[in-house]
Amino acid sequence: MSYLMSNYAPLNVTFTQGSGCYLTDTKGKQYFDALCGVGVTGLGHAHPVITKAIQTQAEQLLHTSNWYHIAHQETLAEKLCTLSNMDNAFFANSGAEANEAAIKIARLHARANDIDTPIILTANHSFHGRTMATLSATGNPKVQAGFAPLVSEFIHVDFNDLTAIKQHENNANVVAVMLEPIQGESGVIIPDDTYLNQVQAICKDNNWLLILDEVQTGIGRTGKLFAHQYNNITPDVLTLAKGLGNGVPIGACLAKGDAAKLLTPGTHGSTFGGNPLVCRTALSVLSVIDQNNILDNVNKISAYIASNLSEKLQNNTTVAEIRIKGLMIAIELNQPCMQLLQQALEQQLLINITGQSIRLLPPLIMNTQQADSMIDTICNLIDAL
């Protein structure tokens, strides 16, 4: 009997140790972690620099309160804003909390413009979190099922469809567009190259905020530190989490321009958000990415995986599409494939299945030999269907 609530259905394995790209279970078996805790441990498990930062800070100070200045928080805010061209930052404990802050900023933007019933446009098949507001923003009825009435006001439009956004230009209550640069949970859905640029132009024309949810795409996952940098744009609000802490819980909501002035004392807060431990850890993550040329490795390995998957699966009629951006990878099949989750586990490979797609979020530090092993296992599983 387990005393845990049954909202998870975990696979029958327990990990006791991690090192680099691998996890070890209670029986001593080693697994290649091609999921990274759903895009979290991009720099691998037990990274020595990050481990040292955690240990050193734990010996000094874990927590005070945001009622006082926190030096590492100030440093991290400056670092992130400098890297992203944003103006200021609020720290939370997760991506959902970062997105909650973004939604509150959008509502304060509405009040500043005398809009009493603000509407945020979000995308169908998006995922922004499981709190009530972020659940409502999420464009997935399956995730929302059972939780009505949802928080208003969100309108879901088709992703990568500018007309779907433009048709709301005459709605005076719309105040923001909230998008993932690449939809992760729905299976690595990559929009047209200029989609975000055109969405930003629409937002500027209508005094709407552009909110980019980079909880999954940020911190090097796509081959740039932030995915929107491929478009040479700067959003009004940017949210981060997952890879920022490499395993410790941290979320960040960054804002620019007028949006950066809206959260004032008493409007928002977090007891644990931005504590000394998580901020020092996040600073070590950013340092490792910079000093170890991690982005170069992501782009090199991404091209290698794309080429090899294409070559090995080109004649497999089960494969409908391969989608890759950096180390966000999806192999869409033309049939259900949930059984591959367990079969991959038996081959000591950790993956994810979303819909009819195999989703991979492997470590940003992986090498070509590890990529070969992952590719061979995946291709063998697909060939056996």
C-alpha positions as CSV (number, residue, x, y, z in Angstrom):
1,M,0.0,0.0,0.0
2,S,1.2,3.5,-0.9
3,Y,0.2,6.5,1.1
4,L,0.7,8.7,-1.9
5,M,-2.3,10.2,-3.8
6,S,-2.9,8.3,-7.0
7,N,-2.4,11.3,-9.4
8,Y,0.7,9.6,-10.8
9,A,1.1,6.2,-12.4
10,P,4.9,5.7,-12.0
11,L,6.7,3.0,-13.9
12,N,8.0,0.1,-11.8
13,V,11.5,1.5,-11.2
14,T,13.2,3.5,-8.4
15,F,16.4,5.4,-9.0
16,T,18.9,5.9,-6.3
17,Q,21.8,7.6,-8.0
18,G,22.6,9.7,-11.0
19,S,25.8,10.6,-12.8
20,G,26.0,12.7,-16.0
21,C,23.5,11.3,-18.5
22,Y,22.7,8.2,-16.5
23,L,20.5,7.1,-13.7
24,T,21.0,3.9,-11.6
25,D,18.2,2.0,-10.0
26,T,17.9,0.0,-6.8
27,K,19.2,-3.2,-8.6
28,G,22.3,-1.4,-9.9
29,K,21.0,-1.2,-13.5
30,Q,22.0,1.9,-15.4
31,Y,19.6,3.8,-17.7
32,F,20.3,6.6,-20.2
33,D,18.1,9.5,-19.3
34,A,16.7,10.8,-22.6
35,L,13.9,12.7,-20.7
36,C,15.9,14.7,-18.1
37,G,13.1,14.7,-15.6
38,V,10.9,16.3,-18.4
39,G,13.5,18.8,-19.6
40,V,15.0,19.7,-16.2
41,T,18.4,18.1,-15.7
42,G,19.9,19.4,-19.0
43,L,23.4,19.5,-17.5
44,G,23.1,15.9,-16.3
45,H,22.9,14.4,-12.8
46,A,25.3,15.3,-10.0
47,H,27.2,17.8,-12.1
48,P,30.3,18.6,-10.0
49,V,30.0,22.4,-10.3
50,I,26.3,22.5,-9.5
51,T,26.7,20.0,-6.7
52,K,29.5,22.2,-5.1
53,A,27.3,25.3,-5.4
54,I,24.4,23.5,-3.6
55,Q,26.7,22.1,-0.9
56,T,28.5,25.4,-0.3
57,Q,25.3,27.4,-0.1
58,A,23.6,24.8,2.1
59,E,26.4,25.2,4.6
60,Q,25.9,29.0,4.7
61,L,22.2,29.9,4.3
62,L,19.1,28.2,2.8
63,H,16.3,30.7,3.4
64,T,15.5,34.1,4.8
65,S,12.5,35.9,3.3
66,N,11.9,38.3,0.4
67,W,11.3,40.9,3.1
68,Y,15.1,41.2,3.0
69,H,17.6,41.6,0.2
70,I,19.0,38.3,-1.1
71,A,22.3,38.8,-2.8
72,H,22.2,35.8,-5.1
73,Q,18.7,36.7,-6.1
74,E,19.8,40.2,-7.2
75,T,22.8,38.7,-9.1
76,L,20.6,36.1,-10.8
77,A,18.0,38.7,-11.8
78,E,20.7,40.9,-13.4
79,K,22.3,37.9,-15.2
80,L,19.0,36.7,-16.6
81,C,17.9,40.2,-17.7
82,T,21.2,40.9,-19.3
83,L,21.1,37.6,-21.2
84,S,17.5,38.0,-22.3
85,N,17.3,41.8,-22.8
86,M,14.6,42.1,-20.2
87,D,14.3,44.7,-17.4
88,N,13.4,42.8,-14.2
89,A,12.6,39.4,-12.7
90,F,10.3,37.8,-10.2
91,F,11.3,34.4,-8.8
92,A,9.0,31.5,-8.0
93,N,9.3,27.8,-7.5
94,S,8.0,26.3,-10.8
95,G,7.0,27.0,-14.3
96,A,3.4,27.1,-13.4
97,E,4.1,29.8,-10.7
98,A,6.1,31.8,-13.2
99,N,3.2,31.7,-15.6
100,E,0.8,32.7,-12.8
101,A,2.9,35.8,-12.4
102,A,2.8,36.5,-16.1
103,I,-1.0,36.2,-16.1
104,K,-1.2,38.6,-13.2
105,I,1.0,41.1,-15.1
106,A,-1.4,40.8,-18.0
107,R,-4.4,41.6,-15.8
108,L,-2.6,44.6,-14.3
109,H,-1.8,45.7,-17.8
110,A,-5.6,45.5,-18.4
111,R,-6.4,47.7,-15.4
112,A,-3.8,50.2,-16.4
113,N,-5.7,50.5,-19.7
114,D,-9.2,50.6,-18.1
115,I,-10.1,47.1,-19.2
116,D,-12.3,45.4,-16.6
117,T,-12.7,42.0,-18.2
118,P,-9.3,41.2,-19.7
119,I,-8.9,38.3,-22.2
120,I,-5.6,36.5,-22.9
121,L,-5.2,34.5,-26.2
122,T,-3.5,31.2,-25.8
123,A,-3.0,28.3,-28.2
124,N,-4.9,25.0,-28.6
125,H,-2.8,22.1,-27.5
126,S,-0.6,24.3,-25.3
127,F,0.5,23.6,-21.8
128,H,1.2,26.3,-19.2
129,G,0.8,24.4,-15.9
130,R,-1.7,22.8,-13.5
131,T,-2.7,25.6,-11.2
132,M,-6.2,26.9,-11.8
133,A,-5.1,29.9,-13.9
134,T,-2.5,28.1,-15.9
135,L,-4.8,25.1,-16.3
136,S,-7.3,27.5,-17.8
137,A,-4.7,29.0,-20.1
138,T,-3.7,25.5,-21.2
139,G,-5.4,24.5,-24.5
140,N,-6.0,20.9,-23.7
141,P,-9.5,19.7,-22.6
142,K,-8.0,16.4,-21.2
143,V,-5.9,18.4,-18.7
144,Q,-8.8,20.6,-17.8
145,A,-11.4,17.8,-17.4
146,G,-13.0,17.7,-14.0
147,F,-11.9,21.2,-12.9
148,A,-14.7,23.4,-14.2
149,P,-15.5,26.2,-13.7
150,L,-12.2,27.3,-15.1
151,V,-10.7,30.7,-14.6
152,S,-11.8,33.3,-17.2
153,E,-10.9,34.8,-19.5
154,F,-8.8,32.8,-21.9
155,I,-9.6,32.2,-25.6
156,H,-7.7,29.4,-27.3
157,V,-6.7,29.8,-30.9
158,D,-4.9,27.5,-33.3
159,F,-1.1,27.5,-33.0
160,N,1.0,28.8,-35.9
161,D,-2.1,30.5,-37.4
162,L,-1.9,34.2,-37.6
163,T,-5.5,34.6,-38.9
164,A,-6.7,33.0,-35.7
165,I,-5.1,35.7,-33.7
166,K,-6.0,38.6,-36.1
167,Q,-9.7,37.8,-35.9
168,H,-9.6,39.0,-32.3
169,E,-8.1,42.4,-33.1
170,N,-11.5,44.1,-32.8
171,N,-12.1,42.7,-29.3
172,A,-11.3,45.5,-26.9
173,N,-10.9,43.2,-24.0
174,V,-7.9,41.3,-25.4
175,V,-4.8,42.3,-23.5
176,A,-2.1,39.6,-24.2
177,V,-1.1,36.6,-26.3
178,M,0.6,33.8,-24.4
179,L,2.5,31.2,-26.4
180,E,5.2,28.6,-26.1
181,P,7.8,29.2,-28.9
182,I,7.6,25.4,-29.5
183,Q,4.8,23.4,-28.0
184,G,6.5,20.8,-25.9
185,E,3.9,18.7,-24.1
186,S,1.8,18.3,-27.3
187,G,4.8,16.7,-29.1
188,V,7.4,19.3,-30.1
189,I,5.2,21.3,-32.4
190,I,7.5,23.8,-34.2
191,P,5.9,26.9,-35.8
192,D,6.9,28.6,-39.0
193,D,10.2,30.6,-38.8
194,T,8.5,34.0,-38.7
195,Y,5.4,33.1,-36.7
196,L,6.6,34.8,-33.5
197,N,7.8,37.9,-35.3
198,Q,4.3,38.3,-36.9
199,V,2.6,37.6,-33.6
200,Q,4.7,40.3,-31.9
201,A,3.8,42.8,-34.7
202,I,0.1,42.1,-34.1
203,C,0.6,42.6,-30.3
204,K,2.4,45.9,-30.8
205,D,-0.4,47.2,-33.1
206,N,-3.0,46.4,-30.5
207,N,-1.2,47.3,-27.2
208,W,-1.2,43.6,-26.3
209,L,1.5,42.0,-24.2
210,L,3.5,39.2,-25.8
211,I,4.0,36.5,-23.2
212,L,6.4,33.7,-24.1
213,D,6.4,30.6,-22.0
214,E,9.9,29.2,-22.2
215,V,9.6,26.9,-19.3
216,Q,10.6,24.0,-21.5
217,T,12.3,25.7,-24.4
218,G,14.6,28.0,-22.3
219,I,18.0,27.6,-20.9
220,G,19.6,26.1,-23.9
221,R,17.2,23.3,-24.8
222,T,16.7,24.5,-28.4
223,G,20.4,25.4,-29.1
224,K,20.0,29.0,-28.1
225,L,19.7,30.1,-24.5
226,F,16.1,31.2,-25.2
227,A,14.1,29.9,-28.2
228,H,12.8,33.3,-29.1
229,Q,16.3,34.4,-29.9
230,Y,16.0,32.5,-33.2
231,N,13.5,35.3,-34.1
232,N,15.6,38.2,-32.9
233,I,12.7,39.5,-30.8
234,T,12.2,40.4,-27.2
235,P,8.8,39.6,-25.6
236,D,7.1,41.8,-23.0
237,V,7.0,38.9,-20.5
238,L,9.2,35.7,-20.5
239,T,8.8,32.7,-18.2
240,L,11.5,30.2,-17.3
241,A,11.9,27.2,-15.0
242,K,12.9,23.5,-15.6
243,G,16.5,23.7,-16.8
244,L,17.2,26.9,-14.9
245,G,17.8,24.9,-11.7
246,N,18.9,21.6,-13.1
247,G,16.8,19.8,-10.5
248,V,16.3,22.4,-7.7
249,P,12.8,24.1,-7.9
250,I,13.0,27.5,-9.4
251,G,10.8,29.5,-11.8
252,A,11.3,33.0,-13.1
253,C,9.0,35.6,-14.7
254,L,10.9,38.3,-16.6
255,A,9.3,41.5,-17.9
256,K,10.3,44.5,-20.1
257,G,9.1,48.0,-20.6
258,D,5.7,49.0,-19.2
259,A,5.1,45.3,-18.2
260,A,8.1,45.5,-15.9
261,K,6.5,48.2,-13.8
262,L,3.2,46.5,-13.0
263,L,4.1,44.3,-10.0
264,T,4.4,46.5,-7.0
265,P,4.6,45.7,-3.2
266,G,1.7,43.7,-2.2
267,T,0.6,42.6,-5.7
268,H,2.4,39.3,-5.8
269,G,4.9,37.2,-3.8
270,S,6.3,33.8,-2.9
271,T,7.6,32.5,0.5
272,F,10.3,30.3,-1.0
273,G,10.7,32.0,-4.4
274,G,14.3,33.1,-5.1
275,N,15.8,31.8,-1.9
276,P,19.6,31.8,-1.6
277,L,20.0,28.1,-2.4
278,V,18.1,28.0,-5.7
279,C,19.5,31.3,-7.0
280,R,23.1,30.3,-6.3
281,T,22.3,26.9,-8.1
282,A,20.8,28.7,-11.1
283,L,23.8,31.0,-11.3
284,S,26.1,27.9,-11.4
285,V,23.9,26.4,-14.2
286,L,24.3,29.6,-16.3
287,S,28.0,29.6,-15.7
288,V,28.4,26.0,-16.8
289,I,26.4,26.6,-20.0
290,D,28.6,29.6,-20.8
291,Q,32.0,28.2,-19.8
292,N,31.6,24.8,-21.3
293,N,30.2,25.8,-24.7
294,I,27.0,23.8,-24.0
295,L,25.0,25.6,-26.8
296,D,27.6,24.6,-29.4
297,N,27.2,21.0,-28.2
298,V,23.4,21.1,-28.4
299,N,23.5,22.3,-32.0
300,K,26.2,19.7,-33.0
301,I,24.4,16.8,-31.4
302,S,21.0,18.0,-32.7
303,A,22.3,18.0,-36.3
304,Y,23.8,14.6,-35.7
305,I,20.6,13.1,-34.3
306,A,18.5,14.6,-37.0
307,S,20.7,13.2,-39.8
308,N,20.9,9.7,-38.3
309,L,17.2,9.4,-37.4
310,S,16.3,10.5,-40.9
311,E,18.6,8.0,-42.5
312,K,17.6,5.1,-40.3
313,L,13.9,5.7,-40.4
314,Q,13.4,7.0,-44.0
315,N,11.9,3.7,-45.2
316,N,9.9,3.0,-42.1
317,T,6.2,3.4,-43.0
318,T,5.3,3.6,-39.4
319,V,7.0,7.0,-39.0
320,A,4.8,10.0,-40.0
321,E,7.2,12.8,-39.1
322,I,10.4,13.7,-37.2
323,R,10.5,17.1,-35.5
324,I,13.7,18.4,-34.0
325,K,14.8,21.8,-32.6
326,G,18.0,21.6,-30.6
327,L,17.4,18.7,-28.2
328,M,13.7,18.8,-28.3
329,I,12.9,15.8,-30.4
330,A,9.6,14.1,-31.4
331,I,9.1,11.1,-33.7
332,E,5.5,10.9,-34.7
333,L,4.1,7.5,-35.7
334,N,1.0,6.7,-37.5
335,Q,-0.3,4.5,-34.7
336,P,-0.6,4.5,-30.9
337,C,2.7,3.6,-29.3
338,M,2.3,3.9,-25.5
339,Q,3.7,0.4,-25.1
340,L,7.1,1.8,-26.2
341,L,7.4,3.5,-22.8
342,Q,7.8,0.2,-21.0
343,Q,9.8,-1.4,-23.8
344,A,12.3,1.4,-23.8
345,L,12.6,1.1,-20.0
346,E,13.4,-2.6,-20.4
347,Q,16.1,-1.5,-22.8
348,Q,17.4,0.9,-20.1
349,L,16.3,4.0,-21.9
350,L,14.0,6.7,-20.4
351,I,11.7,8.3,-22.9
352,N,8.2,9.9,-23.0
353,I,5.2,9.2,-25.2
354,T,2.7,12.0,-26.0
355,G,-0.2,11.1,-28.3
356,Q,1.4,9.0,-31.1
357,S,4.8,10.6,-30.7
358,I,8.0,9.5,-29.0
359,R,9.3,12.5,-27.2
360,L,13.0,12.9,-26.3
361,L,14.5,15.7,-24.1
362,P,18.0,14.3,-23.7
363,P,20.9,15.9,-21.8
364,L,22.5,19.0,-23.3
365,I,25.9,17.5,-22.5
366,M,25.4,14.2,-24.4
367,N,28.0,13.1,-26.9
368,T,27.8,11.3,-30.3
369,Q,28.4,7.8,-28.8
370,Q,25.5,8.3,-26.4
371,A,23.4,9.7,-29.3
372,D,24.2,6.5,-31.3
373,S,23.1,4.3,-28.5
374,M,19.8,6.2,-28.0
375,I,19.1,6.3,-31.8
376,D,19.7,2.6,-32.2
377,T,17.4,1.7,-29.3
378,I,14.6,4.0,-30.5
379,C,14.9,2.8,-34.1
380,N,14.9,-0.9,-33.1
381,L,11.7,-0.3,-31.0
382,I,10.0,1.4,-33.9
383,D,11.1,-1.3,-36.4
384,A,9.6,-3.9,-34.1
385,L,6.1,-2.4,-34.2
